[in-house]
Amino acid sequence: MRRIATDPRPDWQRKVEEYGLTWAEGEQPYWNESAFYEFTAKEVNAIETATNELEAMTLKAAQHMIDNKLYARMGIPEIAIPLIESSWEAEPPSLYGRFDFAYDGVNPPKLLEYNADTPTSLLEAAVIQWYWLQDCYPKRDQFNSIHERLVALWKELGKYLPGRRIDLCSMDDAEDGMTVTYLQDTAQQAGIDASIFPIDEIGWDGSGFVDPNGDPLGAVFKLYPWEWMVREAFGQHIGVANTMWIEPPWKMLLSNKGLLPVLWQLYPRHPLLLEASFDGPGLMMSWVKKPLLGREGANILMHQPGQDIETAGDYGEEGFIFQQMATMKPIDDRYHVIGSWLVGHEEGNVAAGMGIRESDSPIITNTSEFVPHLFD
């Protein structure tokens, strides 16, 4: 695995905006093609294998959390428990997720966290870096079948969607809006009727959820965290309405950082895991304190002997977990995290591609840059 400096395309701004990445520039640049990461086929296989194995492990962890009623330990409110348990039993459709890995090309990938409910950077991974590859290195390859896998899964899910229709909702901002716009496109390519509107326009007519026109919502993909939804004014109705939600409520178990100590308890010293605990750092010398329901690198405390790094934010009310710090050296003074995408839950075959975020800080946040990759 190498980080290689290169010249950006002369008209790269126009090209990435043409494909929907409208937030590539600004006060804090986001898309960075002045470098790329090069992998060997063996390294890509290691990431793919780790993704498939961890997906199976996390499903077993979800069952363990339910069986042992670990909800309070994970800061999950009581109103969410019946939603989690009923959706787990019903097995409604689930679309995608993203594992974040620390990986140096030598040691096995280490799971940092699982973005199981509302993962972003999808457009960049599935589309933007693919067109960069076609323009710059058309004879090389990329670990990236995300788009094709999404279209194929929508075709499979169509039989479960009322009227073969999906409404997609998010908050009204550029990144979330473009993510659901892209997912709308993949659904429509699969022959599914799909529309988009802001999530705050979902209504309640006394018997069910409705769209802005007052029509019943049969199935909704929502790019909006479950822990926020269940606390909304309409949250009490989610369990009694007939609307199908993607991602389903049981994904609350896996998007919670409490997953990490549960995995460590179930699979102690597993080569893909870092030691993690609910109760404090224990004997760990270098560790990271993470909020159970944190997002985008906020409210992180990274401790090493003689040095602490901390990020600000509004998370942590529900509690924290402690995770062993991954042993990662910067490359060209840049720290990186690999986001490995999974699509669906087909046993042993969910890994769909990856994207890389990097920063001059070891804590990757929402302002960290996306850098493309390729492999031979």
N, C-alpha and C positions, 0 to 999 in steps of 0.2 A: 504494500500500500504506500503510495507516494502522493504528495501534494505538488503539483507542477504549475508553475507560473506560465501564463499565456496571454496573448493579445486579445482583448475583447473584440467582437465583431463591430465594425464601424457604425452600424445602425442598430446596435443591440437594443437600445431603448424603444425604438419603434417596433421591433420584432416582438419583444416580450409583451408590450402593451397590446399588440395586435392579437395575441393569444390570451389576453385577459389579465395579465399581471400588471395592474395599474398602480401598484404601490411599490414598484421596484426601486424608485428613487425617493427623494425627499431629504429632510434633515438628517436622517439616518439611512444610508443606502442599505437595501435589502438583498437584491439579486446581485451576485458577484461572479462574473465570468472572466475575471483577470487571473483565475487559477481554476484548476479542476483536480479531483482526486482520481488516481489511477489504481485499479485493483487487478489482481490476478483472478483467474477463474476459480482457483482453490479458495481464495479469500471470500469471493462472492458465495461460493457454496457453503462456507462456514456460516455466513450471515443467514442464508436461506434455511439451512438446517436448524440453526438456533431458533429462528422464528417459528418454524413448524413445531419444534419440540416444546418451546415455551407456551405456544397457544394451547397445546394439550394440557400442560401443567397448570395454566391459569384456569381452565375450565374445572379441573379437579379441585383447585383452590376455592373456586366459587361454591362448589358443592359442599366443601368443608365449612366455609363461612356460614352457609345456610343451616347445615346440620348442627353446628355448634352455636348458632345464634350470636355471632360476633358483631352484631350491628352496633351496639352501644360503643364497643371498643373502637369501631371505625368511624364514629361520629355520624352514623346514619340515623336520621330522625324516625320516630315510630310510624309516622304517616307513610313512609316509603316501604316499610317491611312487607305488607301484603302485596304491594305492587311488584316488589322484587320476587317474592316467592311464587306468586301466580304466573308471572311472565316466565320464570325459570321452568315451571312445570309445563306451560303451554308451548314453549319453544317457538316464539314468533320470529320473523326474519331479523337477521342482523347483517349489516352491510360491511363494515370495515373497522379497522383500528390501526394503531401504530405503536410498535415497541421502540423505545429509545435505548440505544446501545452505546456503551463505551467499547471501542475496538481499536487495537493497534496493529492488526494484521499478523500478529504473532500468537498472542494468547486468545482463548475463546472469547467471543463477545460477552459482555456483562450487561445484564438488564439494569437500566437506571430507573425506568418507569414505563407504565403502559397507558397510553392515551386511547382509552377504549370507548369513550363516549362522544367526544367532540373534537377529534383530531383535525388540525389544519395543516397547512403547507402541502395539501393534496395536489392542487393545480401545478405547483412548481415541480413536484416529483413526477407526476404523471405526464405532463404536457410540455412545460417550458424547457426543462432540461433535455427532453427528447428531441425537440426541434433544434436546440443548441447542438446536440450530437450530430444531427443530420446535416447541419450547415458546416460544422467545423471538422468532424471526424466521422464521415459517413461509413467508413470501412471498419470502424470499431464497434464494440457492443456496449450495452448498458443494462444493468439489472433493473428492468422496468417493463412489466406487463400489466401495470396497474389499470390502464384504460381498458384494455381488452378484457381483463378479469372483471372489472366493474360492469361492463356491458353484458358479459356472459351471465353474471350473477343476477342482474336485473331481469334478464330473460327467464331465469329460473324462478325468481321471486314473483314474477307477474301473475302466476297462477294463484298466489296467496293474497294479492292485493285486491280489495273490493273494486270491481269494475276495471281492473288493470289500470288503476290510477294511483298516483302519489302526489301529494302536495308537499313542497319543500319550504321550510321556514327557518329564518335566522334573525339575529339582530341586524339592524340596518346600518352596517358598516362595510367598507370596501372588501376586506378579506373574507369575512363570513359570507357576504352577498355573492362574491364571485365563486366561492367554494360551492354553494348550493346551486348557482347557475351552471357550474361545470357538471355537478351531479345530475341536474335536470337534463343536460345534454346526453349524458351516458344513459339515463333512463329512456329518453326519447329514441335514442339509437336502438334500444332493445324493444321498441314498439309499445312503450308504456306512455299513457297520457300523463303529463306532468306539468305542474304550475308552481309559481313561486310567489310568496308574499311575506312581509315581515311577521315575526312571531307574535308581536303585540297586537296583531289584527285577528288572531284567533278569538272567536267568540263562544259564548255558552248560551244556548237558547232555552235552558231549563231541562232539557233531556239529553243533550249531546253537544259536542264541539262542532262549530260551524266555521266556514271560511268567510271572507269579507262580504260575500254576496248572500250569506245566510244559508248556504248549502251545507249539508252534513259532511264532515271530514271522515272518510273511511280509513285512510292511511296517511300518516304524516312522517316525513323525515325531518327531524328538528336538529339544527346545529345550535343547541342551547343546552346547558348542563342540567342533568336531572336534579342535582341538589338544589338548583335554583327553581326548577319547575315545581317541585313538590311544595315549595314554600310560597308560591304565587297564590293569589286569591282563588284561582280556579283549580289549584292543586288537589283539593279534596274531591274533585269530580273525576280525576283521572281513572280511578279504579272502577267506577261505575259506568263510564261511557264506553261506547263500542269502538272508539277510534284505536287503530293499530299504530303504535309508535316505533319508529326506527331512529336511533338505536333503542332497543327495549329496556325497560327499567332495571333488569338484572345486570346490565352493564355498569350500574352504580357500584357494584362490588369490585369490578376490575379497574375502573378509572380512579379508584380511591388508593392513596399511597399505602393504606393498611394492607393492601395486597402483598407488598414486599416482605414484611415480617411473616405473614402467613406462608408465603412460598418458602421462606427460609426455614420455618418450622417443619414444613412438610418435606422439604428436600434439602436438609442441612448439608452445607459444603458442596452443593451442586456447582459444577464448573461454569454454568451460565448465570449464576446468582452472586450477589454481594450480600454479606451478612447484614441483617436488618432486624430492628427491634422496636417494639412499642414503648419500652421501659427506660430508654436511655442508651448512651453509647457503650456502657459496660467497659470491656477491656479494649475496645477499638481505640487506636491512637489517632487515626485520621478518619473523620466521619462527616456526614452531611445530615443536617436536620431539615426535614421537609414537612410542610403542612399536609395533613391528610387530604384536604380538598384544594390544594394549591394549583395554580396554573401559570404557565409561561415563565417559569423561573422566579416567581415572586416569593418573598418571605423565606428564602433559603439562607441557612447558615452553614458555611463550609469551614470546618475546623481542621487545622493541622498544627502540630506542636509549634507554638510561637507565632502563629498567623491565623487570623479569622477573616473570612470574606462573607459579607451579608448583603442581601438584596431587600429592598423595601416592598411594600404591598399591603393588601387588605385581607390576607388569608391567615388562618391559624386558630380561629376561634374554636374549631372542633378538636384540635389537638395536633400532635406531630408524631412522626416516626424518625428513627435514626438509622442511617445506612452507611456501611463502610464506604469510604471514598475510593473510587476506582483509580487504579494506578495508570495515569495517562500523561504522557509527555507532550507538550505542544510541538507542532510541526510548523516551521517558519514563524514561530511565535504566535501561532493560532491554535486554539483548542477546538476540537470538533466532536459532534455527536451524530451518530448514524440513526436516522429514523427509518425503521424497517416496516413496510406496510404489509398488512394482511387483509385479505378480502374473503368474506364468508367464513364458514367454520367446517369446511371439508377436511376430515381428519388427515393430517400429514401433508396437506397440500394447500396451505393458505398464504404462504409467502408470495408477494406480488411485485416487490421492487423496493427501492430505497431512495432517500434524499439525505443530504448532509447539510447541517447547520454548523457554523463556526463563529468564533469570537476571540477577542484578545483576553477575555476573562474565562476562567474555567467553569463559570456558571452560564449556561446557555439560556437566553431570555427571548422574549418576543421581538427584540430588536437585533438579534443575531442574524448574520447573513446566510443566505442559501447559496451553496456552491455546487455546480454540477459534477457528475462523475462518469467514468467509463471503465471498461475492463476488456481484457483480451482472453 
